[in-house]
Every structure is written in C-alpha cells, then in structure tokens.
Amino acid sequence: MSDTSLQWGLGRRKSSVARVRLKPGAGGFVVNGRPIEVYFPVEDQRRKALAPLKLAGLEAAYDVHCNVSGGGPIGQAGAVMLGVARAIKAINPSLDSQLRAEGYLTRDSRMKERKKYGRRGARRGFQFSKR
C-alpha cells in the first residue's frame, strides 16, 4: 500500500464511525461537507482530530475528507483522529511507532453499558422505600 495518491482510514469510537480520505493537497480539512472549524466548533475537538497530522508534520501536505456518523461530537472527534492516524500509517509505515506512542493508533474500546432489566439504568436501581 505505498500508493501515496489517495489513502483511506477507518476510525471508530463509542458509536461513532469515521471514514477518512487523505489526498495530497494544500491542507484542507472537511468533515461531512463542512470545514472543520464549522463542524467541530470547540477547539479541543479540532485539536484532537488534527493531532496525528500535526505529529507527522503533514498538516499542509494533505487534504482530509471525512464522513462521520453516529454518536456525539467528542466521540466523532475521536473517530476522526483514529481514521486520520490509520491513513497516515498507510502512507508512511515508518511513523507507526510515533503514532502508537502518542496513542493515536489505539482504538478506545469503551462503550456505553447496556441497561439491565429490573433496574432504572445500567447500574442504578429503583428507589427503595422501607416504609
């Protein structure tokens, strides 16, 4: 997979799924057809999504197009981060150890715990009244 013209990466976090495409360009970043500043208005979410590119020093070398679905904004930012990191690794496998050391290639497996029967939530029971 040494074709550097176009590279795909898939990222997941919680119930969010991000399909990321890296293409040589001027450094544009589009999420669901909107600029990253519009889609992720919170600075921390933008920083998280851009972190693997910044670490590799490729912010201005590639255009990033993401399709994200499911979950909330924080989960989506985490999914985009993993997708971007996987696409960078496919372009340049020598960056694997750096990306892995920063935790960008690690899938965050934490999910929401399911609600159990006989309870009000996943762990919370119904209020008990002795009298």
N, C-alpha and C positions, 0 to 999 in steps of 0.2 A: 504494500500500500504506500509506495513512495510517490504517487501522483500528487503533486502539490497544487494542482489547479483548482481542485474542489475537495473538501473533506467534510464528512458528516460526523456528528457526535450525538449520542442519546443520553439524556440525564433524567434521573428521577429523584424525587424527594417527597416524602409523605404521599399525597395522592396527586402530585403534580408530575407531568411528563413534558420534557422539553426536547424538541428535535432541532438541533443546531447545525447550521451550514456555514463553513468558513471558506471564503473565496478571496484570492489576492485582490487588494483594493487600497482604498485611502483611509480605512479605519472607521467606516460607518458601522453602527450597531442598531439593528432594527428588531423589535420584538412584536410579533403579531401585527406587522404592518405599520407600527408606530415607532418613533425614535425612543431610545432607551430612557431619555430624560422625561418623556411623557408617560411611558408605560410603568416605569419604576420611579415615582416622584420622590421617594425617600432616598437620601444619599447613601445610607448604609446598604440598601438593596442594590443600588447601582454598583457600589464598590465591590460587593460580593460577586456580582455577575461578571465584572470586568477583571477580577483579581488574577485568574490564570493567564490572561493576555498580558497583564502588567508584569507578572513574574517572568514570563518568557520574553518580554520586550517586543511584543508583536502588535501593540495597540494600533499603530499606524500602517501596519503591513497587510492587514486582512479586513475585509468587510464581513460582518457577522449578521446572519439572518436566523431568527429563532421563531419557532411556532411552539407556544406553551399552552397547555390546557390543564384544568383541574387544580384543586387546592386554592390556597391564598397567595398573597404577594410574597411572603417570606419563603414559603415552600417553592414557589415558582422561581425565585431568585436563586435558591439552592440548586434547583434542577438545571437552570441555565448554566450555572457555574460548573457543574459536573459535565454537562454536554460540551461546553467550550473546552474544558480540560482534556476530555477524551479526543476531541477533534485535533487539538494541538499535539497530543501524544501521537496520533496517527500521522500527522505531518512530519514531526520530528521526534522519533522514539528516544533520542538521547536526553530529552527533557523529562523523561518518565520519573527519574529519581527526585528531581527538584519538585515536580508537581505532587508527587506522592508524599514527600517530606512535609509540604505545607498542608496536606490533607485534601487537596483538590480532586484527587482521583478516588477518594474513598466514598462509597455510597453510604449515606446516612440511612440506616435501616429502621430508625424509629418510626413507628406508625401509631395512629390513634387506636387505643384499646377498645374493643367492642363492648357494647352494653350487654350485661348479663340479665337473664330472667330473674324475677324476684327482687330486683334492685332498681333504684331510680336512675342509675348511671352505670359506668363501668365498675366502679368500686363503691360508690355511695349507696347506702341502703335507704329504705324509707324511715321516716322519723318514728322512733319508738316511744310509746306513752305507757307508763306503768299503770296510771290511773285514768 
